[in-house]
Amino acid sequence: MLIIGGGIGGLTAAIALRARGFAVCVIEKHPQWQVYGVGIIQQANVIRAMHELGLLDDYLHAGFSFNEVEVAGPDGRLLARVPSPRLVEGRPSIVGISRRALHDILVQRVTQAGATIRLGLTATTLEDDGSGVTVTFSDGTTDRYAIVVGADGLYSQTRTILFPDAPPPAFAGQGVWRYNLPRPADVTCLRSYSGPVTAGLVPISDPLMYMFLTTAAPGNPRYAADEIAAAMRGKLAGGPPFIAALAEQIVDNAGVVYRPLESIFVEGPWHKGNIVLLGDAVHACTPHLGQGAGMAIEDAIVLADELAAASTAQVAFGGYQRRRYPRCQFIVDASLAICNSQLGSGPHVDHGEMTARMFEVVAQPL
Ligand SMILES: Cc1cc2nc3c(=O)[nH]c(=O)nc-3n(C[C@H](O)[C@H](O)[C@H](O)COP(=O)(O)OP(=O)(O)OC[C@H]3O[C@@H](n4cnc5c(N)ncnc54)[C@H](O)[C@@H]3O)c2cc1C
């Protein structure tokens, strides 16, 4: 089986497929891993998924666990402490983790599990003759696989090959700024600030947290690499006092991660012949519910499950899509609804209520 893309979805798919006995090769287009250095929030369904993948202890050890979210108002005053449900008994409900630490855990397990990883390689053609797929690689070599999994992210080339008419990702109108900072002792869980400046602090290890800042981004501007720290500091002006006070620590241009928010949901089939898509390649959400990577990881487990149980790839892909489509569609739509509400371009959505609904949805069994 070939997996195109060594991101969170591709690597977890490799782990889940190896656990069910499939031979797996992962190709990644970058010659060296390129994982940016801030963190990610992962919730109870991801903790359940990590348990299922046999990674939970390493994962919790590498991250920062907590069981509630603090909600503060525009003046920085604490408004509520919202407990978050647990899905694995005796384990936490939310983890903040450095993306690099998560990546290291996944790569180590993929390798231990006996999958091959080939860096600096893409698939240039995929020829599916019904009984398998002949793949031509960017180094000119070819190989044949029973199944190809496209886990190549938001701008998936596999999606373009499979479904050239699928609409491309759409810019959602906001951008997110992130930066790692030393963790003050009293920041022990996700602390979110609402108001004109929407921001949050997420602990990712004992010494570190990251700040995220969501801003309207009319015209989808880009920022010069040597001025981006100043630009982020400028966006914090007028923010809640505790957050604004952290601005002076944002000095390293290379440490600022800015991303315009984009979204896609492929309606209709997520597979064709012996080729199937997962993760951001087929459903990418804005990060307002912190579930994009969670959906990719869940996809990986369900796809492996279905492939192990079904008699043909087509039956497995059908089962995979039936189990994943409604949940992923809800996450993409609900995240976008929060984004539009914050921009004033859609109906008002209560972020807290939508988060509670999201928990109900993702608590359902896979
Ligand atoms: C600002 C922001 C904040 C976010 N915060 C969170 C959060 O807190 N929690 C959460 O759960 N999610 C979050 N997400 C979403 C999360 O990052 C994505 O949903 C997740 O990374 C998707 O994983 P993936 O494997 O599908 O795609 P990716 O992570 O994009 O991985 C795709 C991989 O494929 C490789 N690739 C691409 N093209 C090719 C090719 N042609 N050949 C070979 N390899 C290729 C890429 O280099 C990459 O390694 C956030 C997203 C954004 C933008």
The ligand as an SDF file (V2000), in Angstrom:
LIG
                    3D

 53 58  0  0  0  0  0  0  0  0999 V2000
   -3.6410   27.8020   11.9970 C   0  0  0  0  0  0  0  0  0  0  0  0
   -3.9900   26.3360   12.1550 C   0  0  0  0  0  0  0  0  0  0  0  0
   -4.1150   25.8090   13.4240 C   0  0  0  0  0  0  0  0  0  0  0  0
   -4.4930   24.4730   13.5930 C   0  0  0  0  0  0  0  0  0  0  0  0
   -4.6430   23.9840   14.8550 N   0  0  0  0  0  0  0  0  0  0  0  0
   -5.0890   22.7260   15.0240 C   0  0  0  0  0  0  0  0  0  0  0  0
   -5.3180   22.2260   16.3270 C   0  0  0  0  0  0  0  0  0  0  0  0
   -5.0770   22.9100   17.3280 O   0  0  0  0  0  0  0  0  0  0  0  0
   -5.7890   20.9560   16.4510 N   0  0  0  0  0  0  0  0  0  0  0  0
   -6.0440   20.1610   15.3660 C   0  0  0  0  0  0  0  0  0  0  0  0
   -6.4910   19.0160   15.5360 O   0  0  0  0  0  0  0  0  0  0  0  0
   -5.8030   20.6150   14.1070 N   0  0  0  0  0  0  0  0  0  0  0  0
   -5.3450   21.8670   13.9120 C   0  0  0  0  0  0  0  0  0  0  0  0
   -5.1030   22.3300   12.6530 N   0  0  0  0  0  0  0  0  0  0  0  0
   -5.3590   21.4510   11.4900 C   0  0  0  0  0  0  0  0  0  0  0  0
   -4.2650   20.4110   11.2740 C   0  0  0  0  0  0  0  0  0  0  0  0
   -2.9950   21.0150   11.2270 O   0  0  0  0  0  0  0  0  0  0  0  0
   -4.5290   19.6680    9.9640 C   0  0  0  0  0  0  0  0  0  0  0  0
   -5.8840   19.2890    9.8990 O   0  0  0  0  0  0  0  0  0  0  0  0
   -3.6660   18.4110    9.8710 C   0  0  0  0  0  0  0  0  0  0  0  0
   -2.3040   18.7810    9.8160 O   0  0  0  0  0  0  0  0  0  0  0  0
   -4.0400   17.6030    8.6310 C   0  0  0  0  0  0  0  0  0  0  0  0
   -3.1730   16.5080    8.5020 O   0  0  0  0  0  0  0  0  0  0  0  0
   -2.9190   15.8570    7.0740 P   0  0  0  0  0  0  0  0  0  0  0  0
   -1.9540   14.7550    7.3070 O   0  0  0  0  0  0  0  0  0  0  0  0
   -4.2070   15.5610    6.4050 O   0  0  0  0  0  0  0  0  0  0  0  0
   -2.2540   17.0030    6.2020 O   0  0  0  0  0  0  0  0  0  0  0  0
   -0.8500   17.7210    6.4090 P   0  0  0  0  0  0  0  0  0  0  0  0
   -0.5380   17.8520    7.8380 O   0  0  0  0  0  0  0  0  0  0  0  0
   -0.8920   18.9490    5.5740 O   0  0  0  0  0  0  0  0  0  0  0  0
    0.2030   16.7070    5.7940 O   0  0  0  0  0  0  0  0  0  0  0  0
    0.3210   16.5100    4.4080 C   0  0  0  0  0  0  0  0  0  0  0  0
    1.7210   16.0150    4.1320 C   0  0  0  0  0  0  0  0  0  0  0  0
    1.8060   15.6430    2.7590 O   0  0  0  0  0  0  0  0  0  0  0  0
    2.9920   16.1920    2.1950 C   0  0  0  0  0  0  0  0  0  0  0  0
    2.7350   16.3590    0.7620 N   0  0  0  0  0  0  0  0  0  0  0  0
    1.9790   17.3120    0.1780 C   0  0  0  0  0  0  0  0  0  0  0  0
    1.9270   17.0940   -1.1560 N   0  0  0  0  0  0  0  0  0  0  0  0
    2.6420   15.9700   -1.3950 C   0  0  0  0  0  0  0  0  0  0  0  0
    2.9290   15.2240   -2.5630 C   0  0  0  0  0  0  0  0  0  0  0  0
    2.4730   15.6100   -3.7600 N   0  0  0  0  0  0  0  0  0  0  0  0
    3.7000   14.1210   -2.4520 N   0  0  0  0  0  0  0  0  0  0  0  0
    4.1740   13.7220   -1.2470 C   0  0  0  0  0  0  0  0  0  0  0  0
    3.9130   14.3810   -0.0870 N   0  0  0  0  0  0  0  0  0  0  0  0
    3.1610   15.4820   -0.1740 C   0  0  0  0  0  0  0  0  0  0  0  0
    3.1990   17.5010    2.9520 C   0  0  0  0  0  0  0  0  0  0  0  0
    4.5210   17.9520    2.8630 O   0  0  0  0  0  0  0  0  0  0  0  0
    2.7980   17.0860    4.3500 C   0  0  0  0  0  0  0  0  0  0  0  0
    3.8720   16.5080    5.0640 O   0  0  0  0  0  0  0  0  0  0  0  0
   -4.7240   23.6540   12.4570 C   0  0  0  0  0  0  0  0  0  0  0  0
   -4.5650   24.1760   11.1820 C   0  0  0  0  0  0  0  0  0  0  0  0
   -4.2080   25.5180   11.0260 C   0  0  0  0  0  0  0  0  0  0  0  0
   -4.0560   26.0770    9.6320 C   0  0  0  0  0  0  0  0  0  0  0  0
  1  2  1  0
  2  3  1  0
  2 52  2  0
  3  4  2  0
  4  5  1  0
  4 50  1  0
  5  6  2  0
  6  7  1  0
  6 13  1  0
  7  8  2  0
  7  9  1  0
  9 10  1  0
 10 11  2  0
 10 12  1  0
 12 13  2  0
 13 14  1  0
 14 15  1  0
 14 50  1  0
 15 16  1  0
 16 17  1  0
 16 18  1  0
 18 19  1  0
 18 20  1  0
 20 21  1  0
 20 22  1  0
 22 23  1  0
 23 24  1  0
 24 25  2  0
 24 26  1  0
 24 27  1  0
 27 28  1  0
 28 29  2  0
 28 30  1  0
 28 31  1  0
 31 32  1  0
 32 33  1  0
 33 34  1  0
 33 48  1  0
 34 35  1  0
 35 36  1  0
 35 46  1  0
 36 37  1  0
 36 45  1  0
 37 38  2  0
 38 39  1  0
 39 40  1  0
 39 45  2  0
 40 41  1  0
 40 42  2  0
 42 43  1  0
 43 44  2  0
 44 45  1  0
 46 47  1  0
 46 48  1  0
 48 49  1  0
 50 51  2  0
 51 52  1  0
 52 53  1  0
M  END
$$$$
